[in-house]
Amino acid sequence: MTNKKSTSSARTAKTKSADAKAKPAKTTKKPTAKRCSVTFTMFAPNAQSVDVAGSFNDWKLKPLKKGRDGTWKANLRPKPGRYEYKFVVDHQWITDPSNPELAHDEYGNVNSVVELS
């Protein structure tokens, strides 16, 4: 009788593991948020460094790469939205001279604005 219980438990265990193998685990993919591509460009041939920072990256400096013609560029892929940003040229914060759209923030600063869709 002891053997029958052991055998019965073993069969139950085998059946449960077989069921687990037969049913694949459900995985749900989260929809990926659409990203936009934007290239920030600054002509500053005499600059030693150029960065961009804005509300799209929590105002963290993102370095631009200098081209042979003195144009600095960085391509970013933020989510669609309205963002304020500035360039940092040789440690000096400036608005984008090629973008006339500006906004004042809550600290009294003037920032450039870009809208991405």
MOPAC internal coordinates of N, CA, C and O (Angstrom, degrees):
PM7 1SCF
backbone

  N    0.0000 0     0.00 0     0.00 0    0    0    0
  C    1.4361 1     0.00 0     0.00 0    1    0    0
  C    1.5200 1   111.30 1     0.00 0    2    1    0
  O    1.2310 1   120.38 1   144.47 1    3    2    1
  N    1.2882 1   116.89 1   -35.53 1    3    2    1
  C    1.4510 1   120.39 1   176.73 1    5    3    2
  C    1.5140 1   110.11 1   -62.49 1    6    5    3
  O    1.2310 1   121.03 1   140.84 1    7    6    5
  N    1.3283 1   115.64 1   -39.16 1    7    6    5
  C    1.4507 1   119.77 1   179.47 1    9    7    6
  C    1.5242 1   112.24 1   -64.30 1   10    9    7
  O    1.2310 1   119.81 1   142.73 1   11   10    9
  N    1.3331 1   117.97 1   -37.27 1   11   10    9
  C    1.4551 1   120.84 1  -179.71 1   13   11   10
  C    1.5234 1   110.89 1   -64.79 1   14   13   11
  O    1.2310 1   120.20 1   138.72 1   15   14   13
  N    1.3446 1   117.22 1   -41.28 1   15   14   13
  C    1.4668 1   119.50 1   179.06 1   17   15   14
  C    1.5249 1   110.05 1   -64.60 1   18   17   15
  O    1.2310 1   120.68 1   138.50 1   19   18   17
  N    1.3179 1   116.31 1   -41.50 1   19   18   17
  C    1.4582 1   119.91 1   178.76 1   21   19   18
  C    1.5159 1   109.88 1   -62.43 1   22   21   19
  O    1.2310 1   120.79 1   136.23 1   23   22   21
  N    1.3172 1   116.09 1   -43.77 1   23   22   21
  C    1.4497 1   120.64 1  -179.29 1   25   23   22
  C    1.5196 1   109.76 1   -66.15 1   26   25   23
  O    1.2310 1   120.22 1   137.68 1   27   26   25
  N    1.3226 1   117.19 1   -42.32 1   27   26   25
  C    1.4525 1   121.54 1   179.77 1   29   27   26
  C    1.5276 1   110.45 1   -62.40 1   30   29   27
  O    1.2310 1   119.84 1   136.02 1   31   30   29
  N    1.3322 1   117.91 1   -43.98 1   31   30   29
  C    1.4620 1   121.53 1   178.44 1   33   31   30
  C    1.5212 1   110.45 1   -64.34 1   34   33   31
  O    1.2310 1   120.70 1   140.89 1   35   34   33
  N    1.2906 1   116.26 1   -39.11 1   35   34   33
  C    1.4600 1   120.11 1   179.66 1   37   35   34
  C    1.5202 1   110.36 1   -65.29 1   38   37   35
  O    1.2310 1   120.37 1   139.21 1   39   38   37
  N    1.3386 1   116.90 1   -40.79 1   39   38   37
  C    1.4676 1   119.83 1   178.28 1   41   39   38
  C    1.5207 1   111.03 1   -64.54 1   42   41   39
  O    1.2310 1   120.46 1   138.55 1   43   42   41
  N    1.3280 1   116.73 1   -41.45 1   43   42   41
  C    1.4611 1   120.93 1   179.11 1   45   43   42
  C    1.5163 1   109.88 1   -62.19 1   46   45   43
  O    1.2310 1   120.59 1   136.04 1   47   46   45
  N    1.3169 1   116.47 1   -43.96 1   47   46   45
  C    1.4568 1   120.44 1   179.33 1   49   47   46
  C    1.5167 1   110.79 1   -62.47 1   50   49   47
  O    1.2310 1   120.23 1   138.86 1   51   50   49
  N    1.3458 1   117.17 1   -41.14 1   51   50   49
  C    1.4514 1   121.02 1   179.32 1   53   51   50
  C    1.5247 1   110.55 1   -64.97 1   54   53   51
  O    1.2310 1   120.40 1   138.54 1   55   54   53
  N    1.3263 1   116.85 1   -41.46 1   55   54   53
  C    1.4552 1   121.24 1  -179.24 1   57   55   54
  C    1.5235 1   110.12 1   -63.82 1   58   57   55
  O    1.2310 1   120.09 1   136.76 1   59   58   57
  N    1.3342 1   117.43 1   -43.24 1   59   58   57
  C    1.4582 1   120.79 1  -179.63 1   61   59   58
  C    1.5220 1   111.08 1   -64.49 1   62   61   59
  O    1.2310 1   120.19 1   137.17 1   63   62   61
  N    1.3292 1   117.24 1   -42.83 1   63   62   61
  C    1.4618 1   119.00 1  -179.86 1   65   63   62
  C    1.5205 1   110.68 1   -69.47 1   66   65   63
  O    1.2310 1   119.80 1   146.96 1   67   66   65
  N    1.3213 1   117.98 1   -33.04 1   67   66   65
  C    1.4611 1   121.05 1   177.30 1   69   67   66
  C    1.5215 1   109.93 1   -66.67 1   70   69   67
  O    1.2310 1   120.13 1   139.45 1   71   70   69
  N    1.3449 1   117.36 1   -40.55 1   71   70   69
  C    1.4592 1   121.31 1   177.34 1   73   71   70
  C    1.5203 1   110.62 1   -63.08 1   74   73   71
  O    1.2310 1   120.63 1   139.80 1   75   74   73
  N    1.3220 1   116.39 1   -40.20 1   75   74   73
  C    1.4599 1   120.35 1  -179.65 1   77   75   74
  C    1.5169 1   110.55 1   -64.03 1   78   77   75
  O    1.2310 1   120.30 1   143.55 1   79   78   77
  N    1.3234 1   117.04 1   -36.45 1   79   78   77
  C    1.4567 1   120.59 1   179.37 1   81   79   78
  C    1.5184 1   111.02 1   -72.74 1   82   81   79
  O    1.2310 1   120.37 1   145.78 1   83   82   81
  N    1.3254 1   116.90 1   -34.22 1   83   82   81
  C    1.4544 1   121.12 1  -176.00 1   85   83   82
  C    1.5270 1   111.90 1   -71.27 1   86   85   83
  O    1.2310 1   119.40 1   149.10 1   87   86   85
  N    1.3386 1   118.76 1   -30.90 1   87   86   85
  C    1.4522 1   122.06 1  -177.45 1   89   87   86
  C    1.5301 1   108.93 1  -101.64 1   90   89   87
  O    1.2310 1   120.18 1   -68.09 1   91   90   89
  N    1.3099 1   117.25 1   111.91 1   91   90   89
  C    1.4602 1   118.37 1   178.27 1   93   91   90
  C    1.5283 1   110.31 1   -68.90 1   94   93   91
  O    1.2310 1   121.24 1   -33.78 1   95   94   93
  N    1.2939 1   115.24 1   146.22 1   95   94   93
  C    1.4621 1   120.10 1   179.09 1   97   95   94
  C    1.5200 1   108.77 1   -66.42 1   98   97   95
  O    1.2310 1   120.95 1   -41.27 1   99   98   97
  N    1.3205 1   115.79 1   138.73 1   99   98   97
  C    1.4583 1   120.22 1   178.83 1  101   99   98
  C    1.5285 1   108.77 1   -78.64 1  102  101   99
  O    1.2310 1   121.54 1   -48.89 1  103  102  101
  N    1.2934 1   114.66 1   131.11 1  103  102  101
  C    1.4557 1   119.09 1   174.49 1  105  103  102
  C    1.5147 1   107.40 1  -123.24 1  106  105  103
  O    1.2310 1   121.10 1   -47.57 1  107  106  105
  N    1.2976 1   115.50 1   132.43 1  107  106  105
  C    1.4497 1   119.79 1   178.10 1  109  107  106
  C    1.5164 1   107.99 1  -110.34 1  110  109  107
  O    1.2310 1   121.40 1   -52.33 1  111  110  109
  N    1.3042 1   114.93 1   127.67 1  111  110  109
  C    1.4537 1   119.53 1   177.90 1  113  111  110
  C    1.5118 1   108.64 1   -88.60 1  114  113  111
  O    1.2310 1   121.74 1   -48.22 1  115  114  113
  N    1.3267 1   114.27 1   131.78 1  115  114  113
  C    1.4551 1   118.44 1   174.84 1  117  115  114
  C    1.5228 1   107.42 1   -77.53 1  118  117  115
  O    1.2310 1   120.66 1   -42.23 1  119  118  117
  N    1.3070 1   116.34 1   137.77 1  119  118  117
  C    1.4620 1   116.78 1   178.20 1  121  119  118
  C    1.5254 1   109.23 1   -65.34 1  122  121  119
  O    1.2310 1   121.17 1   -45.69 1  123  122  121
  N    1.3080 1   115.36 1   134.31 1  123  122  121
  C    1.4508 1   118.65 1  -179.87 1  125  123  122
  C    1.5206 1   109.01 1   -78.63 1  126  125  123
  O    1.2310 1   121.54 1   -41.79 1  127  126  125
  N    1.3227 1   114.66 1   138.21 1  127  126  125
  C    1.4469 1   119.48 1  -179.51 1  129  127  126
  C    1.5232 1   109.49 1   -70.21 1  130  129  127
  O    1.2310 1   121.10 1   -43.06 1  131  130  129
  N    1.2965 1   115.51 1   136.94 1  131  130  129
  C    1.4515 1   120.68 1   178.57 1  133  131  130
  C    1.5251 1   108.52 1   -63.27 1  134  133  131
  O    1.2310 1   120.58 1   -41.94 1  135  134  133
  N    1.2943 1   116.49 1   138.06 1  135  134  133
  C    1.4593 1   122.14 1   178.27 1  137  135  134
  C    1.5233 1   108.48 1  -115.96 1  138  137  135
  O    1.2310 1   121.34 1   -31.14 1  139  138  137
  N    1.3142 1   115.05 1   148.86 1  139  138  137
  C    1.4492 1   121.77 1   176.02 1  141  139  138
  C    1.5136 1   108.55 1  -107.37 1  142  141  139
  O    1.2310 1   120.85 1   -25.33 1  143  142  141
  N    1.2868 1   115.99 1   154.67 1  143  142  141
  C    1.4567 1   120.28 1   175.30 1  145  143  142
  C    1.5242 1   107.59 1  -108.45 1  146  145  143
  O    1.2310 1   121.01 1   -52.08 1  147  146  145
  N    1.3225 1   115.68 1   127.92 1  147  146  145
  C    1.4598 1   120.56 1   177.52 1  149  147  146
  C    1.5242 1   108.01 1  -136.54 1  150  149  147
  O    1.2310 1   121.05 1   -43.85 1  151  150  149
  N    1.3168 1   115.60 1   136.15 1  151  150  149
  C    1.4630 1   120.92 1   177.60 1  153  151  150
  C    1.5216 1   108.33 1  -109.87 1  154  153  151
  O    1.2310 1   121.17 1   -60.57 1  155  154  153
  N    1.3077 1   115.37 1   119.43 1  155  154  153
  C    1.4637 1   121.28 1   175.44 1  157  155  154
  C    1.5208 1   107.34 1   -89.93 1  158  157  155
  O    1.2310 1   120.96 1   -49.61 1  159  158  157
  N    1.3221 1   115.76 1   130.39 1  159  158  157
  C    1.4570 1   121.38 1  -176.30 1  161  159  158
  C    1.5214 1   109.77 1  -130.66 1  162  161  159
  O    1.2310 1   121.35 1   -42.30 1  163  162  161
  N    1.3367 1   115.01 1   137.70 1  163  162  161
  C    1.4690 1   120.81 1   178.32 1  165  163  162
  C    1.5211 1   108.22 1  -141.80 1  166  165  163
  O    1.2310 1   120.54 1   -55.19 1  167  166  165
  N    1.3250 1   116.57 1   124.81 1  167  166  165
  C    1.4608 1   120.38 1   175.36 1  169  167  166
  C    1.5267 1   107.43 1   -88.98 1  170  169  167
  O    1.2310 1   121.47 1   -68.38 1  171  170  169
  N    1.3155 1   114.79 1   111.62 1  171  170  169
  C    1.4662 1   121.44 1  -179.63 1  173  171  170
  C    1.5281 1   108.24 1  -151.59 1  174  173  171
  O    1.2310 1   120.32 1  -105.24 1  175  174  173
  N    1.3522 1   117.00 1    74.76 1  175  174  173
  C    1.4618 1   120.20 1  -173.01 1  177  175  174
  C    1.5282 1   114.53 1   -63.65 1  178  177  175
  O    1.2310 1   119.77 1   155.26 1  179  178  177
  N    1.3108 1   118.05 1   -24.74 1  179  178  177
  C    1.4623 1   120.61 1  -178.34 1  181  179  178
  C    1.5287 1   113.43 1   -96.54 1  182  181  179
  O    1.2310 1   120.19 1   178.88 1  183  182  181
  N    1.3079 1   117.25 1    -1.12 1  183  182  181
  C    1.4691 1   120.90 1  -178.03 1  185  183  182
  C    1.5236 1   111.10 1   -73.52 1  186  185  183
  O    1.2310 1   121.48 1   -32.03 1  187  186  185
  N    1.3157 1   114.77 1   147.97 1  187  186  185
  C    1.4640 1   121.05 1   175.40 1  189  187  186
  C    1.5266 1   111.16 1   -90.15 1  190  189  187
  O    1.2310 1   120.69 1   150.19 1  191  190  189
  N    1.3400 1   116.29 1   -29.81 1  191  190  189
  C    1.4695 1   120.76 1   178.54 1  193  191  190
  C    1.5218 1   109.24 1  -152.46 1  194  193  191
  O    1.2310 1   121.46 1   -34.70 1  195  194  193
  N    1.3332 1   114.80 1   145.30 1  195  194  193
  C    1.4621 1   121.96 1   174.91 1  197  195  194
  C    1.5250 1   106.96 1  -138.86 1  198  197  195
  O    1.2310 1   121.44 1   -49.83 1  199  198  197
  N    1.3219 1   114.86 1   130.17 1  199  198  197
  C    1.4590 1   122.14 1   177.08 1  201  199  198
  C    1.5201 1   108.08 1  -127.35 1  202  201  199
  O    1.2310 1   120.73 1   -16.37 1  203  202  201
  N    1.3240 1   116.21 1   163.63 1  203  202  201
  C    1.4514 1   122.22 1   171.43 1  205  203  202
  C    1.5198 1   106.64 1  -127.19 1  206  205  203
  O    1.2310 1   120.94 1   -36.68 1  207  206  205
  N    1.3178 1   115.81 1   143.32 1  207  206  205
  C    1.4658 1   121.37 1   176.69 1  209  207  206
  C    1.5183 1   107.21 1  -145.33 1  210  209  207
  O    1.2310 1   121.16 1   -31.32 1  211  210  209
  N    1.3267 1   115.39 1   148.68 1  211  210  209
  C    1.4549 1   117.75 1   180.00 1  213  211  210
  C    1.5098 1   112.41 1  -170.19 1  214  213  211
  O    1.2310 1   121.84 1     3.84 1  215  214  213
  N    1.3099 1   114.08 1  -176.16 1  215  214  213
  C    1.4593 1   119.50 1  -179.18 1  217  215  214
  C    1.5276 1   111.44 1   -67.43 1  218  217  215
  O    1.2310 1   119.51 1   163.39 1  219  218  217
  N    1.3140 1   118.55 1   -16.61 1  219  218  217
  C    1.4693 1   122.35 1   177.15 1  221  219  218
  C    1.5191 1   112.28 1   -71.81 1  222  221  219
  O    1.2310 1   119.50 1   161.61 1  223  222  221
  N    1.3486 1   118.57 1   -18.39 1  223  222  221
  C    1.4738 1   120.74 1   179.48 1  225  223  222
  C    1.5315 1   112.12 1  -136.48 1  226  225  223
  O    1.2310 1   120.95 1  -149.40 1  227  226  225
  N    1.3316 1   115.78 1    30.60 1  227  226  225
  C    1.4716 1   122.22 1   179.26 1  229  227  226
  C    1.5289 1   111.90 1    56.99 1  230  229  227
  O    1.2310 1   120.75 1  -146.39 1  231  230  229
  N    1.3113 1   116.16 1    33.61 1  231  230  229
  C    1.4689 1   123.61 1   175.71 1  233  231  230
  C    1.5270 1   113.21 1    61.12 1  234  233  231
  O    1.2310 1   120.85 1  -148.33 1  235  234  233
  N    1.3142 1   115.97 1    31.67 1  235  234  233
  C    1.4714 1   120.85 1   174.15 1  237  235  234
  C    1.5195 1   108.25 1   -89.81 1  238  237  235
  O    1.2310 1   120.84 1   -41.13 1  239  238  237
  N    1.3182 1   116.00 1   138.87 1  239  238  237
  C    1.4597 1   120.31 1  -177.46 1  241  239  238
  C    1.5237 1   111.66 1   -68.19 1  242  241  239
  O    1.2310 1   121.01 1   -50.17 1  243  242  241
  N    1.3253 1   115.68 1   129.83 1  243  242  241
  C    1.4583 1   123.10 1   174.96 1  245  243  242
  C    1.5229 1   106.67 1  -117.63 1  246  245  243
  O    1.2310 1   119.99 1   -64.80 1  247  246  245
  N    1.3388 1   117.63 1   115.20 1  247  246  245
  C    1.4623 1   119.21 1  -177.71 1  249  247  246
  C    1.5288 1   112.96 1   -68.96 1  250  249  247
  O    1.2310 1   121.21 1   -36.90 1  251  250  249
  N    1.3264 1   115.29 1   143.10 1  251  250  249
  C    1.4500 1   122.23 1   172.81 1  253  251  250
  C    1.5234 1   107.67 1   -97.03 1  254  253  251
  O    1.2310 1   120.57 1   -25.30 1  255  254  253
  N    1.3203 1   116.51 1   154.70 1  255  254  253
  C    1.4659 1   121.30 1   178.25 1  257  255  254
  C    1.5243 1   109.03 1  -101.48 1  258  257  255
  O    1.2310 1   121.73 1   -43.22 1  259  258  257
  N    1.3124 1   114.30 1   136.78 1  259  258  257
  C    1.4594 1   120.24 1  -177.97 1  261  259  258
  C    1.5233 1   111.17 1   -86.14 1  262  261  259
  O    1.2310 1   121.23 1   -49.76 1  263  262  261
  N    1.3367 1   115.25 1   130.24 1  263  262  261
  C    1.4532 1   121.12 1   175.07 1  265  263  262
  C    1.5202 1   110.91 1   -90.98 1  266  265  263
  O    1.2310 1   120.53 1    -9.77 1  267  266  265
  N    1.2927 1   116.60 1   170.23 1  267  266  265
  C    1.4778 1   121.76 1  -178.32 1  269  267  266
  C    1.5216 1   113.12 1   -61.55 1  270  269  267
  O    1.2310 1   120.83 1   151.40 1  271  270  269
  N    1.3295 1   116.02 1   -28.60 1  271  270  269
  C    1.4641 1   119.70 1  -178.27 1  273  271  270
  C    1.5362 1   113.21 1   -86.15 1  274  273  271
  O    1.2310 1   120.10 1  -176.40 1  275  274  273
  N    1.3410 1   117.41 1     3.60 1  275  274  273
  C    1.4641 1   120.67 1   179.50 1  277  275  274
  C    1.5156 1   114.01 1    90.09 1  278  277  275
  O    1.2310 1   120.54 1  -174.28 1  279  278  277
  N    1.3308 1   116.57 1     5.72 1  279  278  277
  C    1.4610 1   121.41 1   177.80 1  281  279  278
  C    1.5239 1   108.89 1   -92.58 1  282  281  279
  O    1.2310 1   121.23 1   -50.33 1  283  282  281
  N    1.3123 1   115.26 1   129.67 1  283  282  281
  C    1.4572 1   122.59 1   178.24 1  285  283  282
  C    1.5240 1   108.15 1   -98.53 1  286  285  283
  O    1.2310 1   120.21 1   -40.15 1  287  286  285
  N    1.3464 1   117.21 1   139.85 1  287  286  285
  C    1.4736 1   120.79 1  -177.88 1  289  287  286
  C    1.5265 1   111.76 1  -141.48 1  290  289  287
  O    1.2310 1   121.56 1   -31.88 1  291  290  289
  N    1.3221 1   114.63 1   148.12 1  291  290  289
  C    1.4689 1   122.33 1   170.78 1  293  291  290
  C    1.5155 1   107.73 1  -146.30 1  294  293  291
  O    1.2310 1   120.52 1   -47.83 1  295  294  293
  N    1.3087 1   116.61 1   132.17 1  295  294  293
  C    1.4588 1   122.10 1   177.27 1  297  295  294
  C    1.5228 1   108.15 1  -103.70 1  298  297  295
  O    1.2310 1   120.42 1   -55.97 1  299  298  297
  N    1.3183 1   116.80 1   124.03 1  299  298  297
  C    1.4685 1   122.35 1   179.86 1  301  299  298
  C    1.5192 1   109.38 1  -120.96 1  302  301  299
  O    1.2310 1   121.25 1   -19.65 1  303  302  301
  N    1.3393 1   115.22 1   160.35 1  303  302  301
  C    1.4599 1   120.91 1  -179.24 1  305  303  302
  C    1.5408 1   111.37 1  -130.21 1  306  305  303
  O    1.2310 1   120.27 1  -112.23 1  307  306  305
  N    1.3269 1   117.09 1    67.77 1  307  306  305
  C    1.4673 1   118.87 1   177.46 1  309  307  306
  C    1.5333 1   111.62 1   -79.16 1  310  309  307
  O    1.2310 1   121.15 1   -10.69 1  311  310  309
  N    1.3049 1   115.40 1   169.31 1  311  310  309
  C    1.4606 1   120.77 1   174.65 1  313  311  310
  C    1.5276 1   108.46 1   -71.38 1  314  313  311
  O    1.2310 1   120.37 1   -21.52 1  315  314  313
  N    1.3298 1   116.89 1   158.48 1  315  314  313
  C    1.4676 1   118.81 1   176.53 1  317  315  314
  C    1.5232 1   110.75 1   -58.64 1  318  317  315
  O    1.2310 1   120.97 1   -34.12 1  319  318  317
  N    1.3099 1   115.76 1   145.88 1  319  318  317
  C    1.4561 1   120.08 1   178.09 1  321  319  318
  C    1.5153 1   111.47 1   157.75 1  322  321  319
  O    1.2310 1   121.52 1     2.71 1  323  322  321
  N    1.3162 1   114.69 1  -177.29 1  323  322  321
  C    1.4726 1   122.77 1   178.28 1  325  323  322
  C    1.5213 1   107.35 1  -103.32 1  326  325  323
  O    1.2310 1   120.73 1   -53.31 1  327  326  325
  N    1.3168 1   116.21 1   126.69 1  327  326  325
  C    1.4542 1   120.76 1  -175.64 1  329  327  326
  C    1.5241 1   111.46 1  -130.43 1  330  329  327
  O    1.2310 1   121.35 1   -33.63 1  331  330  329
  N    1.3106 1   115.02 1   146.37 1  331  330  329
  C    1.4567 1   121.96 1   171.32 1  333  331  330
  C    1.5146 1   107.30 1  -103.69 1  334  333  331
  O    1.2310 1   120.93 1   -34.59 1  335  334  333
  N    1.3352 1   115.82 1   145.41 1  335  334  333
  C    1.4618 1   119.43 1  -177.56 1  337  335  334
  C    1.5240 1   110.39 1  -155.03 1  338  337  335
  O    1.2310 1   121.48 1   -12.68 1  339  338  337
  N    1.3222 1   114.77 1   167.32 1  339  338  337
  C    1.4668 1   122.86 1   173.81 1  341  339  338
  C    1.5175 1   108.86 1  -147.67 1  342  341  339
  O    1.2310 1   121.64 1   -22.76 1  343  342  341
  N    1.3193 1   114.47 1   157.24 1  343  342  341
  C    1.4543 1   120.99 1   170.46 1  345  343  342
  C    1.5217 1   108.28 1   -94.43 1  346  345  343
  O    1.2310 1   121.18 1   -26.88 1  347  346  345
  N    1.3081 1   115.34 1   153.12 1  347  346  345
  C    1.4621 1   121.59 1   174.15 1  349  347  346
  C    1.5302 1   105.47 1  -122.59 1  350  349  347
  O    1.2310 1   121.65 1   -75.34 1  351  350  349
  N    1.3311 1   114.44 1   104.66 1  351  350  349
  C    1.4632 1   120.79 1  -177.32 1  353  351  350
  C    1.5257 1   107.59 1  -105.91 1  354  353  351
  O    1.2310 1   121.03 1   -63.39 1  355  354  353
  N    1.3193 1   115.64 1   116.61 1  355  354  353
  C    1.4717 1   121.61 1  -177.11 1  357  355  354
  C    1.5376 1   111.02 1    46.69 1  358  357  355
  O    1.2310 1   121.12 1  -132.09 1  359  358  357
  N    1.3226 1   115.47 1    47.91 1  359  358  357
  C    1.4731 1   125.11 1   175.00 1  361  359  358
  C    1.5272 1   113.64 1    73.20 1  362  361  359
  O    1.2310 1   119.77 1  -168.60 1  363  362  361
  N    1.3345 1   118.04 1    11.40 1  363  362  361
  C    1.4605 1   122.10 1   177.09 1  365  363  362
  C    1.5255 1   109.53 1  -110.17 1  366  365  363
  O    1.2310 1   120.55 1   -56.65 1  367  366  365
  N    1.3396 1   116.55 1   123.35 1  367  366  365
  C    1.4586 1   121.50 1   179.91 1  369  367  366
  C    1.5197 1   108.97 1   -77.00 1  370  369  367
  O    1.2310 1   120.57 1   -52.50 1  371  370  369
  N    1.3399 1   116.52 1   127.50 1  371  370  369
  C    1.4636 1   120.64 1   178.28 1  373  371  370
  C    1.5283 1   109.28 1  -139.78 1  374  373  371
  O    1.2310 1   121.26 1   -25.88 1  375  374  373
  N    1.3351 1   115.20 1   154.12 1  375  374  373
  C    1.4584 1   119.37 1   173.58 1  377  375  374
  C    1.5227 1   108.10 1   -76.51 1  378  377  375
  O    1.2310 1   121.12 1   -14.32 1  379  378  377
  N    1.3029 1   115.46 1   165.68 1  379  378  377
  C    1.4622 1   122.38 1  -179.18 1  381  379  378
  C    1.5346 1   108.55 1   -74.38 1  382  381  379
  O    1.2310 1   119.80 1   -68.29 1  383  382  381
  N    1.3459 1   117.99 1   111.71 1  383  382  381
  C    1.4645 1   119.49 1  -177.76 1  385  383  382
  C    1.5300 1   113.80 1   -65.01 1  386  385  383
  O    1.2310 1   119.61 1   161.82 1  387  386  385
  N    1.3271 1   118.35 1   -18.18 1  387  386  385
  C    1.4612 1   120.55 1   179.73 1  389  387  386
  C    1.5244 1   112.93 1   -95.42 1  390  389  387
  O    1.2310 1   120.05 1  -176.17 1  391  390  389
  N    1.3319 1   117.50 1     3.83 1  391  390  389
  C    1.4658 1   121.21 1  -178.58 1  393  391  390
  C    1.5281 1   109.25 1  -123.60 1  394  393  391
  O    1.2310 1   119.98 1   -70.07 1  395  394  393
  N    1.3281 1   117.64 1   109.93 1  395  394  393
  C    1.4663 1   120.03 1  -178.74 1  397  395  394
  C    1.5270 1   114.58 1   -76.26 1  398  397  395
  O    1.2310 1   120.11 1   167.83 1  399  398  397
  N    1.3455 1   117.40 1   -12.17 1  399  398  397
  C    1.4678 1   119.43 1  -177.97 1  401  399  398
  C    1.5251 1   110.03 1   -79.68 1  402  401  399
  O    1.2310 1   120.97 1   -63.10 1  403  402  401
  N    1.3375 1   115.75 1   116.90 1  403  402  401
  C    1.4565 1   122.42 1  -176.29 1  405  403  402
  C    1.5227 1   110.68 1  -126.45 1  406  405  403
  O    1.2310 1   120.99 1   -20.83 1  407  406  405
  N    1.3215 1   115.71 1   159.17 1  407  406  405
  C    1.4691 1   121.82 1   176.61 1  409  407  406
  C    1.5201 1   108.69 1  -145.49 1  410  409  407
  O    1.2310 1   121.32 1   -31.71 1  411  410  409
  N    1.3238 1   115.09 1   148.29 1  411  410  409
  C    1.4620 1   121.32 1   175.56 1  413  411  410
  C    1.5249 1   108.19 1   -95.19 1  414  413  411
  O    1.2310 1   120.33 1   -46.69 1  415  414  413
  N    1.3242 1   116.98 1   133.31 1  415  414  413
  C    1.4650 1   119.38 1   177.67 1  417  415  414
  C    1.5236 1   110.44 1   -94.21 1  418  417  415
  O    1.2310 1   120.66 1    -1.14 1  419  418  417
  N    1.3134 1   116.34 1   178.86 1  419  418  417
  C    1.4646 1   121.51 1  -175.79 1  421  419  418
  C    1.5240 1   113.48 1   -68.47 1  422  421  419
  O    1.2310 1   120.18 1   169.07 1  423  422  421
  N    1.3351 1   117.26 1   -10.93 1  423  422  421
  C    1.4627 1   121.40 1  -179.82 1  425  423  422
  C    1.5217 1   112.15 1   -99.93 1  426  425  423
  O    1.2310 1   120.31 1  -176.50 1  427  426  425
  N    1.3379 1   117.02 1     3.50 1  427  426  425
  C    1.4547 1   121.21 1   179.61 1  429  427  426
  C    1.5227 1   113.63 1    87.39 1  430  429  427
  O    1.2310 1   119.94 1  -172.75 1  431  430  429
  N    1.3249 1   117.73 1     7.25 1  431  430  429
  C    1.4650 1   121.44 1   177.51 1  433  431  430
  C    1.5176 1   110.62 1   -84.02 1  434  433  431
  O    1.2310 1   120.81 1   -27.15 1  435  434  433
  N    1.3120 1   116.06 1   152.85 1  435  434  433
  C    1.4621 1   122.12 1   173.34 1  437  435  434
  C    1.5212 1   107.33 1  -104.79 1  438  437  435
  O    1.2310 1   120.80 1   -52.04 1  439  438  437
  N    1.3247 1   116.07 1   127.96 1  439  438  437
  C    1.4624 1   122.77 1  -178.24 1  441  439  438
  C    1.5142 1   110.35 1  -124.35 1  442  441  439
  O    1.2310 1   120.68 1   -26.13 1  443  442  441
  N    1.3078 1   116.30 1   153.87 1  443  442  441
  C    1.4590 1   121.82 1   171.49 1  445  443  442
  C    1.5271 1   107.97 1   -76.28 1  446  445  443
  O    1.2310 1   120.62 1   -24.14 1  447  446  445
  N    1.3262 1   116.42 1   155.86 1  447  446  445
  C    1.4571 1   121.41 1  -177.60 1  449  447  446
  C    1.5263 1   109.69 1  -126.58 1  450  449  447
  O    1.2310 1   120.92 1   -41.74 1  451  450  449
  N    1.3235 1   115.85 1   138.26 1  451  450  449
  C    1.4494 1   122.18 1   173.65 1  453  451  450
  C    1.5257 1   108.20 1  -133.21 1  454  453  451
  O    1.2310 1   121.13 1   -43.59 1  455  454  453
  N    1.3429 1   115.45 1   136.41 1  455  454  453
  C    1.4578 1   120.77 1   176.87 1  457  455  454
  C    1.5250 1   107.98 1  -114.24 1  458  457  455
  O    1.2310 1   120.90 1   -54.30 1  459  458  457
  N    1.3212 1   115.89 1   125.70 1  459  458  457
  C    1.4522 1   122.30 1  -177.64 1  461  459  458
  C    1.5141 1   110.63 1  -116.58 1  462  461  459
  O    1.2310 1   120.91 1   -44.32 1  463  462  461
  N    1.3315 1   115.87 1   135.68 1  463  462  461
  C    1.4717 1   118.56 1   177.94 1  465  463  462
  C    1.5067 1   110.58 1  -134.08 1  466  465  463
  O    1.2310 1   120.10 1   180.00 1  467  466  465

